[in-house]
Amino acid sequence: MTAVMTIGRRSLAAMQSRMARVLFAAVAVGLAVWAVASRWDQVVDALGRMQGRWLVAAAVATVGNLVLTGLAWRALLADLGSRLPFGPAARIFFVGQIGKYVPGSLWPVVVQAELGRDHGVARRRSAAATIMLLLLSAFSALVVVMAGLPFAPGVADSGFEWTLVLVLPLLVVLHPRVLGRLFDRALRLVGRPPLGEWTTLRGTAVALAWALGSWVCAGSQVYCLAAAMGAPRSWRTLALAVGGYALAWVVGLLVVVAPAGAGAREVALAALLSPVLDPGAIVVVVLLSRLLFTVADLSLAAAGLTVGRTPSTPVVVRPGVNDTEAPR
């Protein structure tokens, strides 16, 4: 945790100039576009094999996943003491999310912390909310996988079931008293003020509910794509898609050097879909799933740039919260 905070602090310092922000955004968007353009022939072929109604349904589910994830982040930030209106929250979260296309897992934390600063949120609080979201997302993903095992037991035989052992450690770490102390200790070791406010069980539960909903949407995207390619249109396929994508996301998260989990996530998802699709159809589903998420990320980032432009002081949820960093 301390090493992460130290690296994050140095990265924040580098992101404080306008030129650095513009350059970083150009690199992140360029890498995201390149991820699609580098496989353009395959993309065109895959789109040609997909029925329009299934593709539209998958696109809606993709946006639903990202929006619900954003609401989980906003709930965690509010629980820490800073409630932002939807506009500024969307600007900070969705624009910051394009940082995940740059190799390394810390860039969304850095970008969202700096953008949050523009709206009066202390960097340490925005960064804490983003790191907490990653932990909560991993925990909720594994909960979804375990909940789906009775309907799709094949998930546990995919070769990636070892990730399920993380459920209990994550549950312990996510307890407000444990997580709050960990963050305050890490901040103290790098010479920064403590958070001031910790999360609560109620606030964590609200964020968890949004996160669980986001996995249902993500799995629904995969289900729509798989059904269009010939997978059985059954509850078992839906459970496999939801649990399979959630598990693949955790695998991608653990491979921190890959942009947005590229490669590792696709390999895991392909293995999990093998019981219901032939290899050729799996390639199409995996490719289109990545494409939809990339396009949705860029679209929501562009939408975020148009809302919440005016810096605003966040509403303090609980009395006594003190931000030592004032809006610029």
N, C-alpha and C positions, 0 to 999 in steps of 0.2 A: 504493500500500500504506500509506504514512504517513497520507494523508488518511482512509483507511478506519479505521485504528487510532485516529486522533484522534476521529472521529465515534463509533466504538464505545466509546471510553473515556468520552465524555460521556454516551452512552446508558446505559452501565453505572451511572454515578453516579445517573442518574434512576430506575433499576430497583431500587435497594437497599432501598427502603422497602416494607413489606408492602402498603400501600395502593396504591402504584404497580403492584405485581405484579398485584393483584386487578383494578385498573382496566384494565391492559393485557390481561389474560386475557379480561375481559368484552368489550373492544373486538374482540379477535381472533376470539373465538367468535361474536360478533354478526355480524361481517363474513362469516365462513364460512357461517353459517346464512342470512344475507341473500342470499349468492351462489346458494343453492338456492331460497329462498323467492321471490326476484324472478322466477324462471322456473318457478314451481310448476306452472302449467297444462301447459307443455311437458314437464316432468318426468313428470307423471302420464300424459300421452299416450305418451311414450317408453316408460315402464314397461309400459303396456298392450300395446305392440307386441313386447315381449321375452319369449321363452320362459324359463320359470323355471330350467331346468337350465343354460342358457347364462349367465344372470344370476348364479347361484350360483358357477359356475366363474370368471366374471369377478371377482366379489367376493373369492374366495379368492386369485386372482392379484394383486389390488390389495393385499391385506394382505401377501402374500409380498414384493411390491416394497418396501413400507415397512419391513418387518422386516429384510430383507437390507440395506437402506440404513442402518438403525440399527446393524446388525452391522459394516458398513464404518466407521461413525463410531467405534464402540467399539474396533475394531482400530487405528484411527489414534491414538486417545487412549492406548491401551495402549502403542503404539509410541513415543509421546512420553514415557512414563514412568509413567502412571497407569492401572492396570487396575481397572476397576470391576466388581462383580458384576452379573449381568443385571438385577436389580431396579432398583437405582439408575440404571444406564445407561439403562434403558427410561424411567424417570421423567424424566431430564434430556433425553433426545433427543426423545421423543414429545410431551411437554408443550411443549418449546421449539419444535417444528415448527409449532405453530399460529400462531407469530409470522409465518409467511410469508404469512398472509392480510391482514396489515397492509401497506399500500403501502411499498415499499422492500425491499431484499434483506438488510439487516443485522439485522433483528429476531430471527431464529432464533439468530444468533451471540450477540446480547446476552442473550437469555433463557437459552440453554443455558450460557453462561458464568456467569451468576448462579446458576442451579440447581446447576451443578457445584461452585460455591463452597460450597454447603450440604453437600456430600459430601467436602469436603477437597481438591478439585481447584483449583489456581490458575486464576483467571479467564483469564489469558493462554493457558493450555494448552487449556482447553475451547474458547475462541474460535478458537485455532489449528486444533484438530481439525475444527471446523465449517467454517472457511474452506477447509482442505485438502480436506474432503469435497466441497465445491462444485467445486473444481478437478478433483478425481479423478472426480467424477460426469460433468462435462463431457467430460473426456478419454475415459472409458470409454464414454460415449454415442456419441461420434464413432467410436470403434473398432468398436462394434457396427454403426453405420451402414455403415462401410467394409466390414466382414465380410459384410454382407448384400447389397452391391451386385451380386455375380454372380447372385444369385437374384431380386433386385428392382431392376434398374437404373433404374427410373423414379424412385427416390428422388433420384438425381443430377440429375433434370430438373425438380425441384419448384419452383425459384426460391429455395430455401434452402440449396443446395449450397455456397454461399460459406462456411458455417460450418466446412466440412471443413478449411479452411486453418489452423484453430486447433490441429489435432492436434499438429504439431511444436512450436509454442511451448509448449503445455501439457506435452508430454513433457519438454521441457527444464526448465520451471519445477518440475515435480513431482519432479525428482531431489533426493534428500535434502540434498545439499550446497548446491544452489541455493536450494531453498525454505527451508532452515534459516537460511541467511545473510540472505535477504530478510526473514524474520520477526524475526530478532534485530536487524537494522538498523532496521526499522520500530519495534520496541519501544524501542530505544535513543533514537530521535528523539522519541518521546513521553514519555520519562523513565521507562520501565518496565524491570524486570529482563529479561534474555534468557530464552528458553525453557528453557535448561539442557540439554535433550536434543533432538536432531533425530530425524526419522524415519529408518528404515533401508530399504534396498531390499527386504528380506524382509517387513517390516511393510507397506510400500506395496503389495507384491504380494498379500498376504493381503487387504488392504482392496479392492484392484482386483478380486480374484476375487468378493468379495461384491457389489461394484458391478455387475460384468458380469451376475451372476445376477439382480440387481434389475431390469435392463433386459429380461431375458428374461421375467420375471414381468409387467412393465408392458406389454410387447408382447403377451403372451399374453392380458392383459385386453382389449386392443383387438381381438385376433383373435377372441376369443369373442363380443364384441359385434358385430363385423363379420360373422362367420359366421352369427349368428342373424338378421341383417338381409339375408342373401342373398349375401354375398361367397363366392367359390369356396373350398371347404375344402381348401386345398392348401398345400404348403410355400412357394410363392411368396407367397401371402397372409400366411402367418405371418411370412416374412422382411420383407414390406412393413410389417406391423403393428409388429414389433419395431424395425426400423430407422426407420420413420416416427415412432413415438412418441419414440424416443431423440432424433431430430433435432428434433422439435417441442419437446421439453423444453429443448434447448440454446437454441433461438430464444426460448422463454419466459424463460429465465434471463437472456439478454442484454437483455430489456426489463425493466429493474430497477424501473421505477415501477409496474408492474402487480402486484397482489396474487397471489402464487403463479403468476406468468406468465399471468394470466387474459387471455383475448382473443388474444394473440399465439400462444400454444400451440395454441389451438383452430383458428385460421386455418391454421397450418402443418400440423396434423394433418389437417384437412379437405382441403387441397390434396394431401397425400400419399395419401389414401384414394380420391381420385377415379377412379383406374384400375379399381377393383374394386367401387365402390358408386355408386348414383345419388345426386343431391344430397339428396333427402329422407332416405334411409337414413343418409347421412353426418351429417346434423344430429342424428339420434337417437344414433348412436354417440358423437359428440363430446360431446353433452350428458350421456349416461350415464357416460362415462369420467370427466368432471369431477365428477359427482355421487358416484360410487363413491370417488374419491380424497378428496373432502371428508368424506364419512361415515366413511371409514376413518381419516383424520387425527383427527377428533374422537373416534372410538371408542378409538383407541390412546392418545390424550392422556388420556381418562378412565381407561383402564386403568392408564396410567402414574402417575396420581395415587394409585392404590390400592397401588402397590408401591414398595419402596425408600423408605418414608417416613422411616425412622430414618437420620439422617446417619451416614456411615461413612467412615473414612479409607481411601482406595484403596490397593491393594497396589502398591508401587513395583516396577516390572519390572526396572529396571537399577540397580545400586548408584550412589550419587552424585547421584541426582536430589534436588533441594532445592526444596521449595515454601515460598515466603516468606509465603504466605497460609495460615493455619491454619483448621480448621473452626470455624464459629461455635458 
